[in-house]
Amino acid sequence: MTEKSAEGLNVKLRGKVVLHGKIKCETGLRIGGAREALEIGGLENIVIRDPVKGEPYIPGSSIKGKMRSLLEKAKGKPLTGENQIHVCKEPEKFKKCEVCRVFGIPAGEELKGCLTLTRLYVRDSFLTVESKSELEGLETEVPYTEVKWENVINRITSEANPRPVERVPAGAMFSFEMVYNVFEDDDVEYLRYVFEAMKLVEDDYLGGYGSRGYGKVKFMDIDVVFNDVVRVYEKGMEGEKLREKMVVDGLLKDEKLIGELKEKIGKS
């Protein structure tokens, strides 16, 4: 959010909880790109690629948007506005909202007397070194991806309308990073909803064609690092790794993690 959203409030960054890990594509993944930006073999349904390296990647906005959307549904949040997202209009509701407090609210929707700074940042996810090497060794129509032919059948005439769809093959791995900012004492409690949203994504899909089996992913090898403001950003020390090589289910069941973070925030 903009600096204006914090105007008149006592904003103090207490620390950052950083989640590092991998996203495994358990089925083919398709996140569409702009055809004008990259022409590959005349394909119409291309995936989004890094314009410099030419490698497919997962935009952070796609991950965060899917997490938010699924959490809105899970909590039964009303959707408003042109983009049909949930936005709290009252400060007291915002302070207790699992969605708005974690994922933020649109610019221009700041609430007077309420700290509406976004807590969660999600970076773009790029292929791991190992996956890049494996995909480079595959004999496919286009680099790093595969082309799957989809058939649309006319129910009246039974005429087939085949079309090629580019996607990242199953088994590919991407590195991900999420940063959760802690401004207020009870912000740590809301970190649970980040884990919950990640689990919802695992049981849903990323990208397009999800109803056809595309986009099943798994978050894995998750490290949880706490960056204290003084130790890390003032003194240049390394962050504290609180958990490593975790899966989402493990984080959801970990009853001690939130308590440990609360203790560390209290000392910051």
PLY file of the C-alpha trace (Angstrom):
ply
format ascii 1.0
element vertex 268
property float x
property float y
property float z
element edge 267
property int vertex1
property int vertex2
end_header
0.00 0.00 0.00
1.01 3.64 -0.31
2.61 5.69 2.44
-0.63 7.64 2.66
-2.34 4.56 4.10
-0.10 4.80 7.16
-0.46 8.56 7.59
-0.97 9.58 11.18
-0.35 6.08 12.49
2.57 4.75 14.46
4.04 2.35 11.89
6.87 0.18 13.17
8.17 -2.84 11.33
8.75 -5.51 13.98
10.23 -8.14 11.68
9.74 -10.23 8.57
8.85 -13.91 8.32
10.32 -15.26 5.09
9.12 -18.50 3.52
11.47 -20.13 1.00
10.70 -23.34 -0.82
9.74 -25.10 -4.01
6.57 -25.44 -6.02
6.26 -28.83 -7.70
4.00 -29.17 -10.73
2.15 -32.43 -10.13
0.28 -32.01 -13.41
1.01 -29.78 -16.42
0.88 -26.08 -15.57
-0.41 -23.37 -17.88
-0.25 -19.68 -17.02
-0.92 -17.78 -20.22
1.31 -15.16 -21.75
0.82 -12.44 -24.36
1.16 -13.73 -27.92
2.57 -10.43 -29.13
5.41 -10.67 -26.61
6.80 -14.01 -27.76
6.12 -16.00 -30.91
7.01 -19.68 -30.66
6.17 -21.92 -33.57
2.91 -20.12 -34.25
1.33 -21.30 -30.99
-1.73 -19.32 -29.93
-2.01 -20.60 -26.36
1.47 -19.85 -25.06
2.70 -19.73 -21.46
4.18 -16.66 -19.82
7.97 -16.51 -20.07
10.79 -14.37 -18.72
11.48 -11.94 -21.60
15.25 -12.06 -20.98
15.89 -15.78 -20.38
12.93 -17.16 -22.30
12.06 -19.52 -19.42
8.54 -20.08 -18.11
7.84 -18.71 -14.63
4.96 -18.31 -12.21
4.08 -14.65 -11.52
3.81 -13.79 -7.85
0.50 -12.10 -8.64
-0.91 -15.42 -9.89
0.06 -17.22 -6.68
-1.09 -14.45 -4.36
-4.31 -13.83 -6.29
-5.25 -17.51 -6.17
-4.45 -17.72 -2.45
-6.62 -14.67 -1.75
-9.51 -15.85 -3.91
-9.65 -19.29 -2.30
-9.38 -17.89 1.23
-12.25 -15.48 0.46
-14.38 -18.45 -0.54
-13.30 -20.57 2.43
-14.26 -17.79 4.86
-17.46 -16.85 3.00
-16.36 -13.26 2.39
-18.68 -11.02 0.31
-17.19 -9.80 -2.97
-17.62 -6.24 -4.22
-16.54 -3.84 -6.93
-15.63 -4.27 -10.57
-12.97 -6.90 -9.80
-15.21 -8.83 -7.41
-12.81 -9.09 -4.47
-13.49 -8.78 -0.75
-12.72 -5.38 0.79
-13.58 -4.41 4.37
-15.06 -0.93 4.61
-14.90 -0.52 8.39
-11.71 -0.39 10.52
-12.99 -2.81 13.17
-13.88 -5.41 10.54
-10.55 -4.95 8.78
-8.59 -5.58 11.97
-10.22 -9.01 12.34
-10.38 -9.94 8.64
-8.27 -12.94 7.59
-8.22 -11.72 3.98
-7.81 -7.93 4.06
-5.30 -7.89 6.88
-3.00 -10.46 5.24
-3.41 -9.64 1.54
-4.15 -5.92 1.77
-6.81 -3.76 0.15
-6.75 -1.79 -3.13
-5.24 1.68 -3.28
-7.82 4.32 -2.49
-9.61 2.07 0.00
-7.55 3.15 3.03
-9.45 3.22 6.30
-9.02 6.14 8.69
-7.24 5.19 11.90
-6.38 1.70 10.59
-3.01 0.31 9.52
-3.84 -1.07 6.07
-0.32 -1.87 4.93
-0.11 -5.20 3.09
1.44 -7.94 5.21
2.12 -10.55 2.52
4.45 -10.20 -0.47
4.77 -13.01 -3.02
7.74 -13.03 -5.41
7.78 -14.40 -8.96
8.79 -18.07 -8.99
11.46 -19.29 -11.42
12.61 -22.74 -12.46
15.08 -24.40 -10.11
18.53 -25.10 -11.55
17.80 -28.83 -11.58
14.47 -28.47 -13.38
15.94 -26.08 -15.92
18.65 -28.61 -16.74
16.13 -31.47 -17.01
13.78 -29.51 -19.26
16.62 -28.41 -21.51
17.37 -32.09 -22.12
13.85 -32.92 -23.29
13.03 -33.17 -26.98
9.91 -31.02 -27.08
8.40 -28.68 -29.65
9.32 -25.56 -27.66
12.06 -24.92 -25.04
11.27 -25.88 -21.41
7.63 -26.77 -22.14
5.40 -29.25 -23.94
2.49 -28.87 -26.34
-0.67 -30.75 -25.45
-3.45 -31.05 -28.01
-6.91 -30.34 -26.65
-10.05 -31.39 -28.53
-13.32 -29.49 -28.39
-16.19 -31.66 -29.65
-19.35 -30.14 -31.11
-22.17 -31.93 -29.26
-24.51 -31.65 -32.27
-22.28 -32.49 -35.24
-19.56 -34.43 -33.33
-17.03 -32.34 -35.24
-13.66 -32.10 -33.50
-11.84 -28.80 -33.14
-8.28 -29.63 -32.02
-6.03 -26.88 -30.68
-2.50 -26.92 -29.26
-1.92 -25.70 -25.71
1.54 -25.00 -24.33
2.19 -25.95 -20.71
5.01 -26.64 -18.25
5.40 -30.44 -17.91
4.46 -32.32 -14.75
7.43 -32.74 -12.43
8.91 -29.29 -13.06
10.00 -27.41 -9.93
9.97 -23.67 -9.26
11.61 -21.79 -6.38
9.22 -19.56 -4.41
9.57 -16.86 -1.77
6.92 -15.20 0.36
7.56 -12.39 2.83
5.18 -11.73 5.71
5.62 -8.35 7.40
4.85 -7.99 11.09
3.79 -4.48 12.18
1.53 -5.17 15.14
1.74 -7.72 17.96
-1.13 -9.87 16.76
-0.03 -9.91 13.10
1.79 -13.16 13.88
-1.55 -14.88 14.59
-2.68 -14.12 11.03
0.30 -15.96 9.54
-1.81 -19.10 10.01
-4.04 -17.92 7.17
-1.08 -17.80 4.80
-0.52 -21.51 5.45
-4.25 -22.18 5.10
-4.35 -20.37 1.74
-1.35 -22.36 0.51
-3.14 -25.60 1.42
-6.25 -24.44 -0.42
-4.14 -23.86 -3.56
-2.70 -27.37 -3.30
-6.21 -28.82 -3.37
-7.30 -26.50 -6.19
-5.08 -25.42 -9.09
-2.83 -22.66 -10.42
-3.21 -21.12 -13.85
-5.78 -22.17 -16.41
-7.60 -25.35 -17.49
-7.86 -26.56 -13.90
-11.09 -28.45 -14.55
-9.21 -30.42 -17.22
-6.52 -31.55 -14.82
-3.96 -28.78 -15.27
-2.30 -26.81 -12.49
-2.12 -29.20 -9.52
0.86 -28.05 -7.44
2.52 -28.80 -4.12
4.53 -26.47 -1.88
7.49 -28.36 -0.47
10.93 -27.99 1.17
9.63 -24.90 2.98
12.06 -23.02 5.22
10.68 -20.51 7.73
13.13 -17.70 8.54
12.57 -14.84 10.98
14.36 -11.58 10.17
14.50 -9.36 13.25
14.73 -5.68 12.31
17.73 -4.90 14.50
19.73 -8.13 14.06
19.24 -8.47 10.31
18.65 -5.00 8.90
20.72 -2.88 11.28
23.55 -5.24 12.24
23.71 -7.30 9.04
23.35 -10.66 10.79
21.60 -13.68 9.27
17.95 -14.39 9.96
16.95 -17.21 12.30
15.82 -20.37 10.52
12.95 -21.64 12.66
11.83 -24.53 10.43
13.28 -26.25 7.37
12.19 -28.68 4.68
8.55 -28.44 5.74
5.33 -29.13 3.83
2.15 -27.09 4.25
0.39 -29.77 6.30
3.31 -29.73 8.72
3.11 -25.95 9.13
-0.63 -26.09 9.74
-0.15 -28.69 12.47
2.85 -26.97 14.06
1.39 -25.57 17.29
4.71 -24.18 18.53
5.75 -22.02 15.57
3.35 -19.13 16.19
4.33 -19.06 19.86
8.03 -18.93 19.00
7.43 -16.05 16.59
5.38 -14.16 19.18
8.23 -14.46 21.66
10.74 -13.15 19.14
8.48 -10.28 18.07
8.05 -9.34 21.71
11.81 -8.91 22.03
12.18 -6.86 18.85
0 1
1 2
2 3
3 4
4 5
5 6
6 7
7 8
8 9
9 10
10 11
11 12
12 13
13 14
14 15
15 16
16 17
17 18
18 19
19 20
20 21
21 22
22 23
23 24
24 25
25 26
26 27
27 28
28 29
29 30
30 31
31 32
32 33
33 34
34 35
35 36
36 37
37 38
38 39
39 40
40 41
41 42
42 43
43 44
44 45
45 46
46 47
47 48
48 49
49 50
50 51
51 52
52 53
53 54
54 55
55 56
56 57
57 58
58 59
59 60
60 61
61 62
62 63
63 64
64 65
65 66
66 67
67 68
68 69
69 70
70 71
71 72
72 73
73 74
74 75
75 76
76 77
77 78
78 79
79 80
80 81
81 82
82 83
83 84
84 85
85 86
86 87
87 88
88 89
89 90
90 91
91 92
92 93
93 94
94 95
95 96
96 97
97 98
98 99
99 100
100 101
101 102
102 103
103 104
104 105
105 106
106 107
107 108
108 109
109 110
110 111
111 112
112 113
113 114
114 115
115 116
116 117
117 118
118 119
119 120
120 121
121 122
122 123
123 124
124 125
125 126
126 127
127 128
128 129
129 130
130 131
131 132
132 133
133 134
134 135
135 136
136 137
137 138
138 139
139 140
140 141
141 142
142 143
143 144
144 145
145 146
146 147
147 148
148 149
149 150
150 151
151 152
152 153
153 154
154 155
155 156
156 157
157 158
158 159
159 160
160 161
161 162
162 163
163 164
164 165
165 166
166 167
167 168
168 169
169 170
170 171
171 172
172 173
173 174
174 175
175 176
176 177
177 178
178 179
179 180
180 181
181 182
182 183
183 184
184 185
185 186
186 187
187 188
188 189
189 190
190 191
191 192
192 193
193 194
194 195
195 196
196 197
197 198
198 199
199 200
200 201
201 202
202 203
203 204
204 205
205 206
206 207
207 208
208 209
209 210
210 211
211 212
212 213
213 214
214 215
215 216
216 217
217 218
218 219
219 220
220 221
221 222
222 223
223 224
224 225
225 226
226 227
227 228
228 229
229 230
230 231
231 232
232 233
233 234
234 235
235 236
236 237
237 238
238 239
239 240
240 241
241 242
242 243
243 244
244 245
245 246
246 247
247 248
248 249
249 250
250 251
251 252
252 253
253 254
254 255
255 256
256 257
257 258
258 259
259 260
260 261
261 262
262 263
263 264
264 265
265 266
266 267
